[in-house]
Amino acid sequence: MSSDAESLSPEVHSIVGDRLRRTRLQQQMSIRQLAERAGISKTSVVQVESGRGSRRSTYLKVAEVLGLHLDRLMHPKASEERPYAVHRAEDDAWFDLANFGAGPLCGGMATTEAARAELARSQGVVPLNILTSRLEMGRIKPTLLELYGPSERRSHAGEEHVYVLSGRAVVGIGDATLELGEGESITFWSAEPHAYAPAEGSVLPVRILSVRVDT
């Protein structure tokens, strides 16, 4: 493949632009700072990062500031980091939704559904599995919840998508209360106070996948 930036396909331009953006963010550098250090305009940085392409000299200046090798960067399969993250069964670690800062339930020993059910019954916890399939610099935060009873109302920045994996769940958002069955989902602004609970008569635990996107 030619190393001439102008000869690259739109797909490769997009890949390279995203790699440059991720590296800039990892180095905690703003677009303005990168533009100043590279001696180019902020518009040029935005154009490169958005995958719209630019002159080779612009790519060279940006790559030099970020400490990247341009020819390696422009190879469609080259990357210093994996562009994906995987969660395996052995990565499971269960926390309490209302107090996950306290660490894993029972020091990480609540590995069985029966153990988590007993903690929910005796201590009112809502078991939460923070999935490790999260990109290091990404904004998507997936978690798995088991509902044996109602959770506390909470709010946080961003958006949240909830998908019911099994059972029937009640999702309260502000003044609204909605019941969702298996295979149904809802997306909401998570700054609104919200809570989850099993629907009356549902088989326990109700399992839901929560995907949060910070904004």
Secondary structure, DSSP 8 states (H G I E B T S, - for coil): ----GGGS-HHHHHHHHHHHHHHHHHTT--HHHHHHHHTS-HHHHHHHHTT----HHHHHHHHHHHT--HHHHTSTT--SS-S-----GGG--EEEGGGGGG-SGGGGT--SHHHHHHHHHHH---EEEE-S---TT--EEEEEEEESS----B--SSEEEEEEEES-EEEEETTEEEEE-TT-EEEEETTS-EEEEE-TT--SSEEEEEEEE--
